[in-house]
Amino acid sequence: MTKLTQWLWGLALLASAWAALTMGALGLELPFPCREVLWPLPAYLLVSAGCYALGTVGYRVATFHDCEDAARELQSQIVEARADLARRGLRF
């Protein structure tokens, strides 16, 4: 089972539970404050997931490690490639 399939099954399970509780399919009579919170719950979860994703991306960008050795190696390869191309007649 792929990760996408797992996420889709989880979302389907949550959506069906939410729909069953809000539509009264289970025969449960929820108190009014519970129903009041239950209706906008998908929007709250979506906003929470977005905030988590934004925070995770921000953290990963802030703690991104520079590879100074790889950068020096790449710069030397660029110099070598330019010298080789200049030797073959290409002007920069």
C-alpha positions as CSV (number, residue, x, y, z in Angstrom):
1,M,0.0,0.0,0.0
2,T,1.5,3.4,-1.0
3,K,1.6,6.4,1.3
4,L,-1.0,8.1,-0.9
5,T,-3.4,5.2,-0.4
6,Q,-2.8,5.2,3.3
7,W,-3.6,9.0,3.5
8,L,-6.7,8.6,1.3
9,W,-8.0,5.7,3.5
10,G,-7.4,7.8,6.6
11,L,-9.2,10.8,5.1
12,A,-12.1,8.7,4.0
13,L,-12.4,7.2,7.5
14,L,-12.4,10.7,9.1
15,A,-14.8,12.1,6.5
16,S,-17.2,9.2,7.0
17,A,-17.1,9.6,10.8
18,W,-17.6,13.3,10.5
19,A,-20.5,12.8,8.1
20,A,-22.1,10.2,10.3
21,L,-21.9,12.4,13.4
22,T,-23.1,15.6,11.7
23,M,-26.0,13.9,9.8
24,G,-27.1,11.8,12.8
25,A,-26.7,8.5,10.9
26,L,-25.6,6.8,14.1
27,G,-28.7,7.7,16.0
28,L,-26.7,9.7,18.6
29,E,-28.2,12.8,19.9
30,L,-25.2,15.1,20.4
31,P,-25.5,18.2,22.6
32,F,-25.8,21.5,20.8
33,P,-22.2,22.7,21.8
34,C,-20.8,19.5,20.3
35,R,-22.7,19.9,17.1
36,E,-21.6,23.6,17.0
37,V,-18.0,22.5,17.1
38,L,-18.4,19.5,14.8
39,W,-19.7,21.4,11.7
40,P,-16.6,23.6,11.1
41,L,-14.2,20.9,12.2
42,P,-12.9,20.1,8.6
43,A,-12.0,23.7,8.1
44,Y,-10.2,23.8,11.4
45,L,-8.3,20.7,10.5
46,L,-7.4,22.0,7.1
47,V,-6.1,25.3,8.5
48,S,-4.1,23.4,11.2
49,A,-2.6,21.1,8.6
50,G,-1.6,24.2,6.5
51,C,0.0,25.9,9.5
52,Y,1.9,22.7,10.3
53,A,3.1,22.4,6.7
54,L,4.2,26.0,6.6
55,G,6.0,25.7,9.9
56,T,7.8,22.6,8.8
57,V,8.9,24.1,5.5
58,G,10.1,27.3,7.4
59,Y,12.0,25.2,9.9
60,R,13.7,23.1,7.2
61,V,14.7,26.2,5.3
62,A,16.1,27.9,8.4
63,T,18.1,24.8,9.4
64,F,19.3,23.9,5.8
65,H,23.0,22.9,5.9
66,D,25.4,24.5,3.4
67,C,27.8,22.1,1.7
68,E,30.9,24.3,1.5
69,D,33.2,21.6,0.1
70,A,30.7,20.8,-2.7
71,A,30.3,24.5,-3.5
72,R,34.1,24.9,-3.8
73,E,34.2,21.7,-6.0
74,L,31.4,23.0,-8.2
75,Q,33.1,26.4,-8.6
76,S,36.4,24.8,-9.7
77,Q,34.5,22.6,-12.2
78,I,32.8,25.8,-13.6
79,V,36.3,27.4,-14.0
80,E,37.6,24.3,-15.7
81,A,34.6,24.2,-18.1
82,R,34.9,27.9,-18.9
83,A,38.6,27.4,-19.7
84,D,37.9,24.4,-21.8
85,L,35.2,26.2,-23.8
86,A,37.4,29.3,-24.2
87,R,40.1,27.0,-25.6
88,R,37.6,25.7,-28.1
89,G,36.8,29.2,-29.2
90,L,33.7,30.1,-27.2
91,R,33.8,33.7,-25.8
92,F,32.1,34.8,-22.6
